[in-house]
Amino acid sequence: MKNLTRRKFIARTSAVAAGALIVPITVRSGIGTGSKANDKINIAVIGAGGQGMENLRDCTGENVVAICDVSETAAAGAFKQFPDAKRFKDFRVMFDKMA
């Protein structure tokens, strides 16, 4: 415990907190049960230009249901790649409509 720095403490407690949130969602949703209905997760993206587009490339096998970006120009590539996703400019509106 002597070598436990503030940075290590925050990293470890964050990992535990994230695990506590993710595990119940995974179990409840049935991910990994082999059910076809649960093979893909629904993803909503906030900030789809630049680095957001790079992150979206990792989600091509999932179900992208909403894309939010204040700039239609920056998000044009995401809108083109996921034409069925709903488009939003304000993340608060997206949360209200997609909840």
N, C-alpha and C positions, 0 to 999 in steps of 0.2 A: 504494500500500500504506500510505501515511502516514495516510490517513483511515479505515483499517479499524478499527472499534471492536470491542469484545468482542461486542456485540450482533449486529453485522453478520457477524462471523466465525461465531458460533453458528448464525445463521439460514442462512448459506450452506452450512456443513458439514452441518447437519440436512437441508437440501434435497437435497444430494448423496447423503447416506446413505439417505434415503427413496427417492430415485430408484433407487439401487442395489438396494434391496429390492423395489420395486414392478415395475420393468421385467422382471426374470426371472420373477416370478409371472405377469405379464400375458402374456408370450411363451409360457410353459409351459402356461397354461390355455387359450390360443387365443382370448382376448377379441379381438373385432374381426375374426375370421376368417369371420364369416357363418354359422357353424355354429349351428343352433338350440339345441343342447345347451349352448352357451356364451354365449348371449345374456344370461342373468341370472347375477348372482353371489349366492352364499349369504352371508347376513349374520346374525351373532349379536350381540345388543345387550346391553350391561351398563348398567343404570341407565336404565329406560324411562320414568320419570316426569319431569315438568318439562321441562328442556332436552333430555333424551333423547327425549322424545316429539316435540319439534320436529325433532330430527335424523331420527327415523324417518319423518316425513312426506316427507322427501326421498328415501326408499328404497322408496316404494310400488311402483315398477316392478321392484324386485328381489325375490329370494326370501329372506324373513326366516325363518330356520330355528329360531332360539332367542332367547328374551327372558329376561333375568336382572334381578331387582330384589328387594331385601330386603322391600319393601313391596308387597303385592298391591294395596293401595288405590291407591298411586301409579302402578302399572303397569296398572291396570284398562283404561285406554283402549288401550294397546298390545296387551293380550291380546285385547280385543274386535276391534281392527282386523286382527290377525294370528292368527286362531283356530287355525291349523294349526301355529304355532310352538311348540316345546317350551318349557315354563316351568321356570325355575330361581330359587332364592333365593341360591345360593352360586356365584360365578363359577368357583371352582376345580372344583366338581362339573360345571359346564357344560363347562369345558375338557376334563375327563376323559372325559365321555360323548360329546361332539361331535367329538372328535379322531379 
